[in-house]
């Protein structure tokens, strides 16, 4: 019993240490964003609280930039509309791949998997977006990547795990394909669908490279591109130079806080969803 208690104690201490290692970087960033800019630039070691005198000047500078609010608005549009379209189109594609007997199914599957290993490249992608009339539009950040091949394969595996007897019974009762997909298969694949929301949502939230290529109007820039450009400007402007380090930390907090708040609500589905297809049976 004593050995077991000792093991439990050591295991608890070890896990607390792991938690500290994982959480401290976020804590350090938040504390540094409120610290004295003159001291934080050369401070080393563990930061347990903001360095005096405390200041919110970095956040004032950040939110004084009008592109921050427009960046939030653009990112939320891409996030909500883009993730919704991603989910619907991926569900339709995954459902098609689980059907038996569609014409040219094997050829279509091969072409889908082929894109996982080979792509047209950056220049053809740019020309494609331009010729489709999506250039300098937020739709250029949504339409080209509306289906992620890896996510499609994961969701197809989840849909294939739904008992065929349920689908056959629904067909005998006269259910259409949309009814089977949205009323039978989708409710039984909630965990994997939640993982798809995380994958697509985080991808949209963190994306900036596509916007830097396809967008010219700064009012259409998503938040991450605004953050990138703002950080580059902050270090070069003399009136912001002393706050450059704090602005960097404040920008990190502003751009990551929403994801950190939303993720715990999906975390319970994450482990179950990503394990789909890992075990054959």
Buried (B, 14 or more C-beta within 10 A) or exposed (E): EEEEEEEEEEEEEEEEEEEEEEEBEBBBBBBBBBBBBEEBBEEEEEBEEBBEEEBEBBBEBBEEBEBBEBBBBBBBBBBEBBBEBBBEBBBBBBBBBBEEEEEEEEEBBEEBEEEEEEEEEEEEBBEBBEEEEBBEBBBBBBBBBBBBBEBBBBBBBBBBBBEEEEBEEBEEEEBEBEEBBEEBBBEBBEBBBBBBBBBBBBBBBBBBEBBBBBBEEEEBBBBBBBBBBBBEEBEEEEEBEEBBBBBBBBBBBBBBEBBEEBEEEBEEBBEEBBEBBEEEE
